[in-house]
């Protein structure tokens, strides 16, 4: 996921801060830090936090967090997992670099940091792109240039949000891949999406198999050729003959000639019909 990013996080930091030597690492109180309100990643695995906590207890926090000063303390721009692990380790302070960023820049940096670390699920990434476009009022083309991501990648990811919530939840927890999600966008009848998802999970179908199912599913069913309605006079004659002969009779009329089909089931039945005709 990080592949193809044309910008590093430093590209989003105002250059005047770098000139003023703003990279001073400070020890700030853990209880004065709070999570980034624009954090695109919503799920933090407990086992990963626990593993990081053990590492912090043994080696300390090697890489400082990036934060910005706020009225209530500090908002975390980069390093929320380290912050959560530090709390679990019951540290009183943690190392951080304080930056002066606007809300817009904070959103961009938080997203870029997660993309570079490949921390986001496809759905979290989609929500992050959508939030940036909504909050910053930018188009997919503009966002593409600012993040160094292709416009097609952003468009394809954001399209996943049009899937039912139940489906995006499965993608978010890893039960379905992004490829499955993109394939499901091709289902023409919305009411068939959930049953197909159940089939994918039940039979562990890969993306190619799902694409083939969707192609067949979207094909228009062939209409059965309706038999031309039979002339009412012929229907009446069929009924008269069936009553007299005691068997099924079919009368078919062509352009120049017609034919009568009389069914029989045994030699005896044929003799009975012959006798009826002779009468």
C-alpha positions as CSV (number, residue, x, y, z in Angstrom):
1,X,0.0,0.0,0.0
2,X,2.9,2.3,0.7
3,X,4.3,1.7,-2.7
4,X,3.7,4.6,-5.0
5,X,3.5,7.3,-2.4
6,X,5.4,10.3,-3.7
7,X,5.6,12.3,-0.5
8,X,7.0,11.8,2.9
9,X,5.4,13.1,6.0
10,X,7.9,15.9,6.2
11,X,6.4,17.3,3.0
12,X,3.3,18.3,4.9
13,X,5.2,20.2,7.7
14,X,5.5,23.9,7.2
15,X,9.1,24.6,6.2
16,X,9.4,27.6,8.5
17,X,9.1,25.2,11.4
18,X,12.1,23.2,10.2
19,X,14.2,26.4,9.8
20,X,13.5,27.3,13.4
21,X,14.8,24.0,14.7
22,X,11.4,22.8,15.7
23,X,12.6,19.2,15.9
24,X,13.3,19.5,19.7
25,X,12.2,16.3,21.5
26,X,10.3,17.1,24.7
27,X,9.1,14.8,27.5
28,X,5.3,15.5,27.8
29,X,2.9,14.0,30.4
30,X,1.0,11.0,29.1
31,X,-2.2,12.2,30.9
32,X,-2.1,15.4,28.8
33,X,-2.2,13.6,25.5
34,X,-5.3,12.7,23.7
35,X,-5.9,10.7,20.4
36,X,-6.0,12.4,17.1
37,X,-9.7,13.2,16.3
38,X,-8.8,12.7,12.6
39,X,-7.1,9.3,13.1
40,X,-8.2,7.2,10.1
41,X,-7.5,3.9,11.7
42,X,-10.3,2.9,14.0
43,X,-9.2,-0.6,15.1
44,X,-6.2,-1.2,17.3
45,X,-5.4,-4.8,18.0
46,X,-5.1,-5.5,21.7
47,X,-2.3,-8.1,21.2
48,X,-0.3,-5.6,19.1
49,X,-0.6,-3.0,21.8
50,X,0.4,-5.5,24.4
51,X,3.5,-6.5,22.4
52,X,4.5,-2.9,22.0
53,X,4.0,-2.3,25.7
54,X,6.5,-5.1,26.5
55,X,9.0,-3.6,24.1
56,X,8.6,-0.1,25.6
57,X,9.1,-1.5,29.1
58,X,12.3,-3.1,28.0
59,X,13.8,-0.6,25.6
60,X,11.7,2.6,26.1
61,X,10.0,4.6,23.3
62,X,12.7,4.8,20.6
63,X,10.8,7.0,18.1
64,X,9.1,10.2,19.5
65,X,5.5,11.0,18.8
66,X,4.5,14.0,16.8
67,X,1.9,16.1,18.6
68,X,0.4,19.6,18.5
69,X,-0.5,21.8,21.4
70,X,-4.1,22.3,22.2
71,X,-6.2,23.9,25.0
72,X,-6.5,20.6,26.8
73,X,-3.0,19.5,26.4
74,X,-1.6,17.7,23.3
75,X,-3.3,16.1,20.3
76,X,-1.4,13.2,18.8
77,X,-0.6,13.6,15.1
78,X,1.6,10.5,14.7
79,X,2.1,7.7,17.2
80,X,-1.3,6.8,18.7
81,X,-0.2,3.1,19.2
82,X,2.8,4.2,21.1
83,X,0.6,6.4,23.2
84,X,-1.8,3.6,24.0
85,X,1.1,1.2,24.8
86,X,2.7,3.9,27.0
87,X,-0.6,4.1,29.0
88,X,-0.7,0.4,29.3
89,X,2.9,0.5,30.6
90,X,1.8,3.2,33.1
91,X,4.5,5.6,31.9
92,X,4.2,9.2,33.2
93,X,5.9,10.9,30.3
94,X,6.7,10.1,26.7
95,X,9.0,11.8,24.1
96,X,7.4,14.0,21.5
97,X,8.0,16.6,18.9
98,X,5.5,19.5,19.1
99,X,4.3,20.8,15.7
100,X,2.0,23.7,14.8
101,X,-0.4,22.2,12.3
102,X,-3.9,23.2,11.1
103,X,-6.7,20.7,11.2
104,X,-6.4,20.1,7.5
105,X,-2.7,19.3,7.7
106,X,-3.3,17.2,10.7
107,X,-5.8,15.0,8.8
108,X,-3.4,14.7,5.8
109,X,-0.4,13.8,7.9
110,X,-2.3,11.2,10.0
111,X,-3.6,9.5,6.8
112,X,-0.2,9.6,5.1
113,X,1.6,8.1,8.1
114,X,-0.8,5.2,8.3
115,X,-0.6,4.6,4.5
116,X,3.2,4.5,4.7
117,X,3.1,2.0,7.5
118,X,0.3,0.0,5.8
119,X,-1.8,0.1,8.9
120,X,-5.2,0.8,7.3
121,X,-7.8,-1.6,6.1
122,X,-9.3,-0.9,2.7
123,X,-12.5,0.5,4.4
124,X,-10.6,2.7,6.8
125,X,-8.5,4.0,3.9
126,X,-11.8,4.7,2.0
127,X,-13.3,6.6,4.9
128,X,-10.1,8.6,5.3
129,X,-10.1,9.7,1.7
130,X,-13.8,10.6,1.8
131,X,-13.3,12.6,5.0
132,X,-10.4,14.5,3.5
133,X,-12.4,15.3,0.4
134,X,-15.4,16.4,2.4
135,X,-13.5,18.4,5.0
136,X,-11.0,20.0,2.7
137,X,-13.4,20.4,-0.2
138,X,-11.1,18.8,-2.7
139,X,-11.7,16.6,-5.7
140,X,-10.2,13.1,-6.2
141,X,-7.7,14.6,-8.6
142,X,-6.5,17.2,-6.1
143,X,-6.3,14.6,-3.3
144,X,-4.3,12.4,-5.6
145,X,-1.7,15.1,-6.2
146,X,-1.5,16.0,-2.5
147,X,-1.0,12.4,-1.3
148,X,1.0,11.0,-4.2
149,X,-1.6,8.4,-4.8
150,X,-3.2,7.6,-8.2
151,X,-6.7,8.9,-8.8
152,X,-7.9,5.5,-9.9
153,X,-6.7,4.0,-6.6
154,X,-8.6,6.6,-4.6
155,X,-11.7,6.2,-6.8
156,X,-11.7,2.4,-6.5
157,X,-11.2,2.5,-2.8
158,X,-13.9,5.1,-2.1
159,X,-16.4,3.1,-4.2
160,X,-16.3,0.3,-1.6
161,X,-18.3,2.6,0.7
162,X,-21.3,2.1,-1.6
163,X,-21.5,-1.5,-0.6
164,X,-23.9,-2.5,2.3
165,X,-22.6,-1.9,5.8
166,X,-22.6,-5.7,6.4
167,X,-20.2,-6.2,3.5
168,X,-17.8,-3.4,4.4
169,X,-17.7,-4.8,8.0
170,X,-16.5,-8.2,6.5
171,X,-13.9,-6.4,4.5
172,X,-12.8,-4.4,7.5
173,X,-12.2,-7.5,9.7
174,X,-10.4,-9.4,6.9
175,X,-13.1,-11.9,6.1
176,X,-13.4,-10.5,2.6
177,X,-10.5,-8.9,0.5
178,X,-10.6,-5.6,-1.3
179,X,-10.7,-7.7,-4.5
180,X,-13.9,-9.4,-3.3
181,X,-15.3,-5.9,-2.5
182,X,-14.5,-4.6,-6.0
183,X,-16.1,-7.6,-7.6
184,X,-19.3,-7.2,-5.6
185,X,-19.7,-3.7,-6.9
186,X,-20.5,-5.3,-10.2
187,X,-23.6,-7.1,-9.0
188,X,-26.5,-5.4,-10.7
189,X,-29.3,-6.5,-8.4
190,X,-28.7,-5.2,-4.9
191,X,-30.7,-7.9,-3.2
192,X,-28.3,-10.5,-4.5
193,X,-25.2,-9.1,-2.8
194,X,-25.7,-10.4,0.7
195,X,-26.6,-14.0,-0.4
196,X,-23.5,-14.0,-2.6
197,X,-21.3,-12.8,0.3
198,X,-22.7,-15.6,2.5
199,X,-21.8,-18.0,-0.3
200,X,-18.2,-16.6,-0.6
201,X,-17.6,-17.0,3.2
202,X,-19.2,-20.4,3.3
203,X,-17.3,-21.9,0.3
204,X,-14.2,-19.8,0.7
205,X,-14.4,-18.5,-2.9
206,X,-11.5,-16.6,-4.4
207,X,-11.9,-13.4,-6.4
208,X,-11.9,-15.0,-9.8
209,X,-14.6,-17.5,-8.8
210,X,-16.7,-14.6,-7.5
211,X,-16.2,-12.6,-10.7
212,X,-17.4,-15.6,-12.8
213,X,-20.5,-16.0,-10.6
214,X,-21.3,-12.3,-11.0
215,X,-21.0,-12.5,-14.8
216,X,-23.5,-15.4,-14.9
217,X,-25.7,-13.7,-12.4
218,X,-25.9,-10.5,-14.4
219,X,-26.8,-12.3,-17.7
220,X,-30.4,-11.7,-18.7
221,X,-32.4,-14.9,-18.5
222,X,-33.5,-16.1,-21.9
223,X,-37.2,-15.6,-22.5
224,X,-39.1,-18.7,-23.3
225,X,-40.7,-18.6,-26.7
226,X,-44.4,-18.3,-26.2
227,X,-46.5,-20.8,-28.2
228,X,-48.9,-18.9,-30.5
229,X,-52.4,-19.1,-29.2
230,X,-54.5,-21.7,-31.0
231,X,-57.6,-20.7,-33.0
232,X,-60.7,-21.1,-30.8
233,X,-62.5,-23.1,-33.5
234,X,-59.6,-25.7,-33.5
235,X,-59.8,-25.8,-29.7
236,X,-63.5,-26.6,-29.8
237,X,-62.9,-29.4,-32.5
238,X,-60.1,-30.9,-30.3
239,X,-62.5,-31.0,-27.4
240,X,-65.2,-32.7,-29.4
241,X,-62.8,-35.4,-30.7
242,X,-61.3,-36.0,-27.3
243,X,-64.8,-36.6,-25.9
244,X,-65.7,-39.0,-28.7
245,X,-62.4,-40.9,-28.9
246,X,-61.6,-40.9,-25.2
247,X,-58.0,-39.9,-25.7
248,X,-55.8,-36.8,-26.2
249,X,-56.2,-35.1,-29.6
250,X,-54.1,-32.3,-31.0
251,X,-55.1,-30.3,-34.1
252,X,-52.5,-28.1,-35.7
253,X,-53.1,-26.0,-38.8
254,X,-50.3,-24.7,-41.0
255,X,-50.5,-22.2,-43.9
256,X,-51.5,-24.8,-46.5
257,X,-52.4,-27.9,-44.6
258,X,-53.1,-29.1,-41.1
259,X,-52.8,-32.4,-39.1
260,X,-54.6,-34.2,-36.4
261,X,-52.6,-36.2,-33.8
262,X,-54.5,-38.9,-31.8
263,X,-52.7,-40.5,-28.9
264,X,-53.0,-44.3,-28.1
265,X,-51.3,-46.3,-25.4
266,X,-51.6,-49.9,-26.6
267,X,-52.8,-52.1,-29.5
268,X,-56.1,-52.6,-27.8
269,X,-56.4,-48.8,-27.3
270,X,-55.7,-48.3,-31.0
271,X,-58.4,-50.9,-32.0
272,X,-60.9,-49.1,-29.7
273,X,-60.2,-45.7,-31.3
274,X,-60.5,-47.3,-34.8
275,X,-63.9,-48.7,-33.9
276,X,-65.0,-45.2,-32.7
277,X,-63.9,-43.7,-36.0
278,X,-65.7,-46.3,-38.0
279,X,-68.9,-45.5,-36.2
